[in-house]
Amino acid sequence: MYDRLQSLEDRYEDLSQLLCDPAVASDPKKLREYSKEQSNLEDTVQCYREYKEVVDQLQDAKSLLEEKLDDEMRDMVKMEISELSERKEELEGRLKILLLPKDPNDDKNVIVEIRGAAGGDEAALFAADLYKMYTRFADSQGWKTEMIEASLNDVGGYKEVIFSINGNGAYSKLKYESGAHRVQRIPTTESGGRIHTSTATVAVLPEVEDVEVEIHDKDIRVDLFCSSGAGGQSVNTTQSAVRLTHIPTGTVVTCQDEKSQHKNKDKAMKVLRARIFDKMMQEAQSEYAGIRKSAVGTGDRSERIRTYNFPQSRVTDHRIGLTLHKLDTVLNGDLGEIIDTLIVHEQAEQLKKVES
């Protein structure tokens, strides 16, 4: 492990030199590539440097004990050794986590698809609640959200809503949200005060570039039609709405959020690429399903991952057995505790596999 850490520190230093090279500074592609690589190494290198410093201090303190010291000084040195040993152990654990294989999609922007499932109007209203929760969480992270497509029902809920979230590390945190979300509450239309259970599904897809998923023009059918719903004078008058069909996979994407046909097509292509890439990842994961199960679930869209219970103001994540009695703050976008616990759980599971 320490040989690997030393090689990473050496590479970090090499990158610092490269970034000072005028030839690199004048090449935007190389500058971006080297800057990103160094940024990815920074946490690991800083932790390793602190670890080496603590090891040196610990060795010096242990050497002091071999000298003639008065009782007070000896006690102080022993206390310092105890503190340094504890810190050394903490840093070793942190370094093991930092060296775990990183998901190559972690730094990517995401496309989120939310659909009302079981429960009719109540499911659509819950889908709207989830949309607000994720956009508020994105705001708290300093990320940017953009609507791609939305299908409203008569009561103001979403049959389906698709939107993008752009920000550093968006996928690394939101990838755990894919699955079926369940709500238990009394609908406003329920006169008898009975609790209903409804569900909505969430799919979080990493946004991918053209080079990652090759889509040929001949494999896409493009249909144009008039947009419907909100949109001003262009509604039902201009063919700005776009439907893309990827013939080999049967994947269909529709976008009519923008008044511009060109913008709608660009947005639809983003979703199409993400869905095809996700399909490729799902197929690849299924090949290993019998050998290796994800630490926080299978990733199956139908898997129930979380319950939001309104009468008890309770949120339960079933994958890790975490229950929080602060439903309002979670729905207001405070997902930090849930996501952090999921990340720690997955890291712990990965460490078990590495050490076994």
C-alpha positions in Angstrom: 0.0 0.0 0.0 2.8 2.4 0.9 4.6 1.8 -2.4 1.5 2.8 -4.2 1.0 5.9 -2.1 4.6 7.0 -2.7 4.1 6.5 -6.5 0.9 8.7 -6.3 2.8 11.4 -4.5 5.6 11.2 -7.1 3.0 11.6 -9.8 1.4 14.5 -8.0 4.8 16.3 -7.9 5.3 15.5 -11.6 2.0 17.1 -12.4 2.9 20.2 -10.5 6.0 20.5 -12.7 4.0 19.9 -15.8 1.4 22.5 -14.9 4.2 25.1 -14.6 5.5 24.2 -18.1 4.6 27.0 -20.6 3.9 24.4 -23.3 1.2 22.8 -21.1 -0.2 26.2 -20.1 -0.7 27.1 -23.7 -2.5 23.8 -24.5 -6.1 23.9 -23.0 -6.6 20.2 -23.5 -3.5 19.1 -21.6 -4.0 21.8 -19.0 -7.5 20.6 -18.3 -6.3 16.9 -18.3 -3.4 17.4 -15.9 -5.3 19.8 -13.6 -8.1 17.2 -13.2 -5.7 14.4 -12.6 -3.9 16.4 -9.9 -7.2 17.4 -8.3 -8.2 13.7 -8.1 -4.9 12.9 -6.4 -4.9 15.8 -3.9 -6.9 14.3 -1.0 -4.9 11.1 -1.1 -1.5 12.9 -1.3 -2.3 15.3 1.5 -3.5 12.5 3.7 -0.3 10.5 2.9 1.9 13.4 3.7 0.2 13.9 7.1 0.6 10.2 7.7 4.3 10.3 7.1 4.6 13.4 9.3 2.8 11.6 12.2 5.0 8.5 11.7 8.1 10.7 12.0 6.7 12.4 15.1 5.8 9.1 16.7 9.3 7.7 16.1 10.9 10.8 17.7 8.6 10.5 20.7 9.4 6.8 21.2 13.1 7.7 20.9 12.7 10.2 23.7 11.5 7.5 26.1 14.9 5.9 25.8 16.5 9.0 27.3 16.7 9.9 31.0 13.5 11.9 31.7 11.8 13.0 34.9 8.4 11.5 35.7 6.4 14.5 34.5 8.2 14.7 31.1 7.9 10.9 30.7 4.2 11.1 31.3 3.9 13.9 28.7 5.8 11.8 26.1 3.6 8.8 26.8 0.5 10.9 26.3 1.9 12.3 23.0 2.7 8.7 21.8 -0.8 7.6 22.6 -2.3 10.6 20.7 0.0 10.1 17.7 -0.7 6.3 17.6 -4.4 7.0 17.5 -4.0 9.6 14.8 -1.8 7.2 12.8 -4.5 4.5 13.0 -7.1 7.0 11.8 -5.0 8.1 8.8 -4.3 4.4 7.9 -8.0 3.8 7.7 -8.6 6.9 5.7 -5.8 6.0 3.2 -7.3 2.5 2.7 -10.6 4.2 1.7 -8.9 6.7 -0.5 -7.2 3.8 -2.4 -10.4 2.0 -3.1 -11.3 1.7 -6.8 -13.2 4.8 -7.8 -16.4 4.7 -9.9 -15.3 6.2 -13.2 -18.7 8.0 -13.4 -18.4 9.7 -10.0 -17.4 13.1 -11.3 -20.1 13.3 -14.0 -23.3 15.4 -14.2 -26.5 13.4 -13.9 -29.9 13.0 -15.6 -32.6 12.2 -13.1 -35.9 10.6 -14.2 -38.8 10.4 -11.7 -42.0 8.6 -12.5 -45.2 8.2 -10.5 -45.7 4.4 -10.1 -48.4 2.7 -7.9 -51.0 5.0 -6.5 -52.5 7.1 -9.3 -52.7 10.9 -8.5 -51.0 10.4 -5.1 -48.0 8.8 -6.8 -47.7 11.7 -9.2 -47.9 14.2 -6.3 -45.2 12.2 -4.5 -43.1 12.3 -7.7 -43.4 16.1 -7.5 -42.2 16.1 -3.9 -39.2 14.0 -4.9 -38.4 16.5 -7.7 -38.5 19.4 -5.2 -36.3 17.4 -2.8 -33.6 16.8 -5.3 -33.6 20.3 -6.8 -33.3 21.7 -3.2 -30.4 19.3 -2.4 -28.7 20.4 -5.7 -29.1 24.0 -4.7 -27.5 23.3 -1.3 -24.5 21.7 -3.1 -24.1 24.7 -5.5 -25.2 22.6 -8.5 -27.3 23.7 -11.4 -30.5 22.0 -12.4 -32.2 22.2 -15.8 -35.7 20.8 -16.8 -35.6 18.5 -19.7 -39.1 17.1 -19.9 -42.2 17.0 -17.7 -45.6 15.4 -17.9 -48.1 17.0 -15.4 -51.4 15.4 -14.3 -54.6 17.2 -13.4 -53.8 17.6 -9.7 -50.3 19.2 -10.2 -48.2 16.1 -9.8 -45.8 14.6 -12.3 -46.5 11.5 -14.2 -42.9 11.8 -15.3 -40.2 14.5 -14.9 -36.7 14.4 -16.3 -34.1 16.9 -15.4 -30.3 17.3 -15.4 -28.1 18.3 -12.4 -24.7 19.7 -13.3 -22.0 19.9 -10.6 -18.8 18.4 -9.5 -19.4 14.9 -8.1 -23.1 14.9 -8.7 -23.2 11.3 -9.7 -21.0 10.2 -6.7 -23.7 11.4 -4.3 -27.0 10.9 -6.2 -26.2 7.4 -7.7 -27.6 5.9 -4.5 -31.1 7.4 -5.2 -32.0 5.0 -8.0 -34.9 2.7 -7.1 -38.4 2.7 -5.8 -39.4 5.3 -3.2 -42.5 4.6 -1.1 -44.7 7.2 0.6 -47.2 6.5 3.4 -49.6 9.4 4.1 -53.3 10.5 4.1 -54.1 12.0 0.7 -55.9 15.4 0.7 -58.7 13.7 -1.2 -59.2 11.1 1.5 -62.2 12.0 3.7 -61.9 9.0 6.0 -58.4 9.8 7.1 -56.9 6.5 5.9 -53.2 6.2 5.2 -52.4 5.3 1.6 -49.2 3.8 0.3 -47.9 5.0 -3.1 -44.6 4.7 -4.9 -42.5 6.6 -7.4 -39.4 5.4 -9.2 -36.1 7.3 -9.5 -33.4 6.6 -12.1 -30.1 8.5 -11.8 -28.1 8.3 -15.0 -24.6 9.6 -15.5 -24.4 12.1 -18.3 -22.1 10.8 -21.1 -20.3 12.4 -24.0 -20.5 11.4 -27.7 -17.2 9.5 -27.5 -18.4 7.2 -24.7 -21.6 6.1 -26.5 -21.4 5.8 -30.2 -24.8 6.5 -31.8 -25.1 6.5 -35.5 -27.5 8.9 -37.3 -28.8 6.0 -39.3 -29.9 4.3 -36.1 -32.1 7.2 -35.0 -35.6 8.1 -36.2 -36.5 11.8 -35.6 -40.1 12.8 -35.3 -41.2 16.4 -35.0 -44.6 17.6 -33.6 -46.3 20.5 -32.0 -45.6 20.9 -28.2 -48.4 20.8 -25.7 -48.9 22.4 -22.3 -47.1 25.5 -21.1 -45.1 27.3 -23.7 -46.9 30.4 -24.9 -47.7 31.1 -28.5 -45.5 28.3 -29.9 -47.8 25.7 -28.4 -49.6 23.7 -31.1 -48.4 26.1 -33.8 -44.7 25.1 -34.4 -43.2 21.7 -34.6 -40.6 22.4 -31.9 -41.2 19.1 -29.9 -38.8 16.3 -30.8 -39.1 12.5 -30.4 -36.0 10.4 -30.9 -36.2 6.7 -31.3 -33.0 4.6 -31.1 -33.9 1.8 -33.5 -31.4 -0.9 -32.3 -32.6 -0.7 -28.6 -36.1 0.7 -29.0 -35.2 3.5 -26.7 -37.6 6.5 -27.1 -37.0 10.0 -25.8 -39.3 13.0 -26.1 -38.5 16.6 -25.3 -40.7 19.7 -25.7 -39.6 21.9 -22.8 -37.9 24.4 -25.1 -39.4 26.6 -27.8 -36.5 25.8 -30.0 -36.5 22.5 -32.0 -32.7 22.5 -32.0 -32.5 22.9 -28.2 -35.1 20.2 -27.7 -33.1 17.8 -29.9 -29.9 18.5 -28.0 -31.6 17.8 -24.7 -33.2 14.6 -26.0 -29.8 13.4 -27.3 -28.3 13.9 -23.8 -31.1 11.7 -22.3 -30.8 9.1 -25.1 -27.1 8.8 -24.6 -27.5 8.5 -20.9 -30.2 5.8 -21.2 -28.2 3.7 -23.6 -25.1 4.0 -21.4 -27.2 3.0 -18.4 -28.6 0.0 -20.3 -25.0 -1.0 -21.1 -24.0 -0.7 -17.4 -27.1 -2.6 -16.2 -26.3 -5.4 -18.6 -22.7 -5.5 -17.5 -23.7 -5.6 -13.9 -26.2 -8.4 -14.4 -23.4 -10.6 -15.7 -21.7 -10.4 -12.3 -24.9 -10.4 -10.2 -24.3 -13.9 -9.0 -20.7 -13.1 -8.0 -20.9 -9.6 -6.7 -23.9 -7.7 -5.4 -23.7 -3.9 -4.9 -23.1 -2.9 -1.3 -26.3 -0.7 -1.3 -28.5 -2.8 -3.5 -28.8 -4.3 -6.9 -29.5 -1.0 -8.8 -32.8 -2.5 -10.0 -35.3 0.3 -10.6 -38.0 -1.8 -9.0 -36.1 -2.3 -5.8 -37.7 -0.5 -2.9 -35.0 1.5 -1.3 -36.7 4.1 1.0 -40.0 4.8 2.8 -41.3 8.3 3.7 -43.9 7.9 6.5 -45.8 11.2 7.1 -47.8 10.2 10.2 -44.6 9.4 12.1 -42.4 12.0 10.3 -40.1 9.2 9.5 -37.7 8.3 6.7 -36.2 4.8 6.5 -33.6 3.7 4.1 -34.1 -0.1 3.8 -30.7 -0.9 2.4 -28.8 0.2 5.5 -31.5 0.2 8.1 -31.2 3.9 8.7 -34.3 5.7 10.2 -34.5 9.4 10.7 -37.4 11.2 12.4 -37.1 14.4 10.4 -39.2 13.9 7.3 -39.8 17.6 6.7 -36.1 18.5 6.5 -35.3 15.5 4.3 -38.0 16.5 1.8 -36.7 20.0 2.0 -33.4 18.8 0.5 -31.4 17.8 3.5 -30.2 14.5 2.2 -26.6 14.8 3.5 -26.9 12.4 6.5 -28.6 9.7 4.4 -26.1 9.9 1.5 -23.1 10.1 3.7 -24.2 7.0 5.6 -24.7 5.2 2.3 -21.2 6.2 1.1 -19.6 5.0 4.4 -21.5 1.7 4.3 -20.4 1.0 0.7 -16.8 1.9 1.5 -16.9 -0.5 4.5 -18.2 -3.3 2.3 -15.5 -2.6 -0.3 -12.8 -2.7 2.4 -14.1 -6.1 3.6 -13.8 -7.5 0.1 -10.3 -6.0 -0.3 -9.1 -7.4 3.1 -10.7 -10.8 2.8 
